[in-house]
Amino acid sequence: AQAMISDLGLKPKIGPMACADSFDQLAIPPVGADPFDGTMRFSAKQVAPKTIQEGMNLKNWGLGITMAVFYILGAILYIVAGWKFWSVARDRLQLGKSGREAQHVEM
């Protein structure tokens, strides 16, 4: 939403967040104030890198196994469909040959 507002040339309708230990100490910045106040910001990777790495490994294994299972199922589906197609085509070909042979005998 912030990117859309700045692309349109409009000023944001909200200001930076403010926090304090009590309402008496809370200083609410003006709406147009600069959102950077010099405080340090942490990402999850900085705070708990081991937990993040474990989650990434679990995600990668889960998606890898899921992809392998569905690729195998897809291959099986193609093989079965091809086998059925060949079976139906072979039966029709044999039926056509027996029909032609019966016509030659009756003449």
N, C-alpha and C positions, 0 to 999 in steps of 0.2 A: 504494500500500500504506500509506503514511503517513497518508493521509486516512482510510482505513478504520480504522486503529488508533485514531486520535484520535476518530473518530465513535463507536467502541465504548467510549471512555473508558479504554482500555488505555494503558499507558506503552510507548513504543517499546523494542525489545529491542537496538537498536544505538545507538551514540553518534555524535558527529560524526567526520568523517574527520580524520586527523592525518598530517602529512608532515614530513620533515626531510631534511637532506643525508646523514645517516648514522643507523644504528640507535642509536648512543650518544646522539645528540641528540634522538631521537624521544621525545616525551612523549605518551602515550596518555591522552586525556581519559576521565573516567568515563562510564558508559553514559547516565546521565540528564543529562549536561552540555548547556548551551546550544550549539546548532550554530553560532551566529554568533560568530566569534572576532575580528572587526574587520578581517579582511583584505579586500582589494579583489577583487571578482569581475568578470570580463569576459565579455561575450557575443560570439558570432562576429561580430555586426554591428558591434560596437565595434572588434574587432581587425582585421577584413578587410572593410570595407564594400563595396569595389569588387568583390571576389570574390563576396560575397553578392548584390550587385545583378546581376552577370553571370549567376549561377545562376538568379535569379528571372526574368530576361529570357528565358533559354533555356527554362526551365520553361513560362513563359507562351506563348512562340512554339510550342513543341512541343505543348502541350495545345490551343492555338488551331487549329493546322493539323490535328491529329487530330480535333477536334470538327467542323471544316469538312468534312473528307473523309467522315466518317461521316454527317453530316447530308445531304450530297449523295448518298451511296450509299443512305441511307434514302429520300430523295425519289425516286430512280431506281427503287427497289424498289416503292414505292407506284404510280408511273406504270406500270411494267411489269405489276404485278398488276391494276391497273384496266384496262389495255389488254387483257390476257388475259381478264379477266372479261367485258368488253364483246364480245370476239371470240367467246367461247363462247356468250354469250347471243344474239348476232346469228345464229350458226350454228343454234342450237336454234330460234330464231324462224323462220328460213327453212325449216328442215326441217319444222316444224309446218305452215307455209303450204303447202308442196308436198304434204304428206300429205293435207291437207284438200282440195286441188284434185284429187288423184287419186281420192279417194272420191266427189266430185261427178261426175266424168266417168264412173265405172263404173256409177253408178245409172242 
